[in-house]
Amino acid sequence: MARFTFITLTLVALLAIGLWQGGLWPWVALSFVTVFTYMMDRLIGPGASLAPGQEFPAGDALAVTLAVAHLVLLAAGVWAIAGGHLTGATAVAAFIGLGLFFGQVSNANAHELVHRSNRWLRRLGVTVYVSLLFGHHASAHIRVHHVNVATTADPNSARAGEGFYRFAARAWAGSFRAGLRAETALRARAASPALLHPYAVYLGGAGVVLIVAFLLAGFAGVLVLCGLAAHAQMQLLLSDYVQHYGLRRHRRADGRTEPVGPQHSWNAPQWFSSALVLNATRHSDHHQRPATPYPALDLRSASMPILPRSLPVMAMLALWPPLWRRVMDPQVAEWDAKNRQSAAV
């Protein structure tokens, strides 16, 4: 548990100092989440910690801390960048660093929280997504992605040969619509549905966030907020793209789709970046056990596909579709052949 706490909160501290002091500090924060993370992954390697941990109360405490830090950094970032406290290259470094934190750490943390059984923790996760103008993901992820992952019914499962940019447009709109349909159908079946439709909460909350940004720094604040949200959303979509690219659940001999298995998600074992994103890189085990807290996720099964490089590196590679396909399509074909054999059994 100490590694999750130290690595994530170090980034929070560096970003906070950067927004307050300016100067070189935003560059230090940006270097930490990019160059330093890459170097540590290469130096430590994948074998340092593949087994699960057990510190669940501490895990919840860190998740709450990171969610609160997210809201503070988002407001402070809008004020500092749009309000003129940071200017020029320093403001650019702060913007990129904050966007990477929101897209990698805050996204992973909100994802963790919306899977919690405690309603207050779930609401906190929804709040983080709403603050990034992406509230519908809280519904689409639970009610669509986890149900239909690795099938054509899931907008967030990338098809083999599909470039990231085409996927991103399809996934954003598709998950919005699919989540809306799922929530509406659930309300229709409920004996006493909640007063507000979840999408009313997401859209109304987004409106409140935009108003707060305007109060902090005027129209420039709204633009900076939208830019940070777009940056974070792109990284969330990159994560979905990389972690399910090309993997498919096939039809069994009896005509039914095979159940979700460890072979339907890509994983990454790197010690440092895995801690930075709260073990989101152990994606197969998460789909097998969605309610399992992040310290307990396992990565020791031989049937879990492993990415050639760490998740951040593969996300960067996905931005160049021809190179991505050259690296990943042969591996997809190999796993697809294995999956077809197992599905036919």
Secondary structure, DSSP 8 states (H G I E B T S, - for coil): -HHHHHHHHHHHHHHHHHHHH-TTHHHHHHHIIIIIHHHHHHHH-GGG--S----HHHHHHHHHHHHHHHHHHHHHHHHHHHTTSS-HHHHHHHHHHHHHIIIIIIHHHHHHHHT-SSHHHHHHHHHHHHHTT-TTHHHHIIIIIHHHTTSTT-TTS--TT--HHHHHHHHHHHHHHHHHHHHHHHHHH-SS--SS-HHHHHHHHHHHHHHHHHHHHHHHHHHHHHHHHHHHHHHHHHHHHHHHTT----B-TTS-B----GGGS-B---HHHHHHTTTTT-HHHHHHSTTS-GGG-----TTS-B-SS-HHHHHHHHTSHHHHHHHHHHHHHHHHHHHHHHHH-
